[in-house]
């Protein structure tokens, strides 16, 4: 029987951190399934999911926790198996506007009100062209449940877009 381990790793960025984690996983019988990793504000941050034989799970978890001795903070969540597939459709939201506090709070509030689950979110602040200040950009992949009306979600997003002074586009993925 296989066991899934989902973890977050964070530490001061430097070359070799991904190799440390990958070696630890492989050396203890784990299989790297998926991950998202990046450099944020001088720090290395990543989330990943691995699977390992249940009999070796504790061995791998212990080894992963030892990475803290080399400067990586590791937060581990173990689970029995893969998450059940969600019923619904996938959609992508693209948002661009002048940066200000509360943009994601407002957008995620619409999602929560409609039972829409955020699957992946990437955001950044960038300089606006021609010295126009700072823009906030986000790309969000969401799972829209079969019980939700995508047109209603889109309408509610359009209502807040005017208040936030952002451009929002929500499209169903093919």
Number of C-alpha atoms within 10 A of each C-alpha: 8 17 18 23 23 17 18 18 21 21 18 15 17 11 8 9 20 14 10 14 19 15 12 18 20 14 12 19 16 23 16 17 12 11 13 11 14 12 14 11 9 10 13 19 20 17 17 17 20 21 24 22 16 13 11 14 20 14 13 22 20 11 16 22 14 15 17 14 8 10 13 22 18 20 14 17 12 16 13 12 12 12 8 6 6 12 11 14 16 19 19 19 18 16 20 19 19 19 20 12 9 10 21 14 10 16 19 16 15 19 20 12 11 18 16 24 16 17 12 12 12 10 14 11 14 13 13 14 9 6 7 9 11 15 17 20 19 17 18 16 20 22 20 23 17 13 11 15 11 19 10 12 18 17 13 17 22 18 10 17 20 11 10 18 14 19 16 20 15 21 13 14 10 6
